[in-house]
Amino acid sequence: MGLPERIAIITDLHANFEAMKVILDWLAKERIDHIICLGDIIGYNASPSEVTYLAWQRCAFSLKGNHERYVLGMEAKGVKEEKLEVIRWTQEQLSKQYISWLGTLPDYHLYGDVILLVHGSPRDPDEYLLNNDSISKGFKYLKDNYPGVPLCFFGHSHYPMVIGNNKVDSSFTETRTIPLVRDKTYMINPGSVGQPRDRCAKTAFGVMDFKKWEFTCVRLDYDHETTAARIKEAGLDPSLATRLSRGR
């Protein structure tokens, strides 16, 4: 599969309609129409049908995240009650058509023979890449099982980061571009669209430029107050609303 010159990578949308609108408007202005989603389309926020529709309509390819697996019936071990409440509520909101589509999404995918797409890590779709041990094991698994594949995009942690060339760069509270070295391997998290956790309330996503061989983490303001109001109107845990303004 041939890839366009630039693609957008989004993940952890978490039913945040206001953030999705801002991102899609920005991509339209930049004339980037090839979008890849790394999963967690639903969960936490209160617009699951709207955001599932946008992912289905606008993304060239999507993965299944842990929140999709929960809604599809996977046991949510160790999950807090407020998250379980949203899972049950989301199951009631989504149509059979959307549930069926989410069930067809894979847990990981080798895309265009250039990018490994995962939700959690190359080793495990539910693993968080947040410490040196998980990162080093993820790199080893990537190189052992996908030799010659230079890029792995992942989500799940909600923390934007570029890992590679013996560095971990996680300072992306503003839009910033990172030049990549062509003979190095990278694991990249574009950050969370719908629930940022890096103490920055701005929505986050990524743009990969294959011609320039550089990655841009894009941070944009969005109307998180309306997103919070939707959570409260749905009767979901109010802490899910208040955390949006804190980016935590």
Secondary structure, DSSP 8 states (H G I E B T S, - for coil): ----SEEEEE---TT-HHHHHHHHHHHHHTT---EEE-S--SSSSS-HHHHHHHHHHH-SEE---HHHHHHTT---TT--HHHHHHHHHHHHHS-HHHHHHHHH--SEEEETTTEEEESS-SS-TT----SHHHHHHHHHHHHHHSTT--EEE--SS---EEEETTEEE---SS-EEEE--TTS-EEEE---SS---SS--SEEEEEEETTTTEEEEEEE---HHHHHHHHHHTT--THHHHHHHHT-
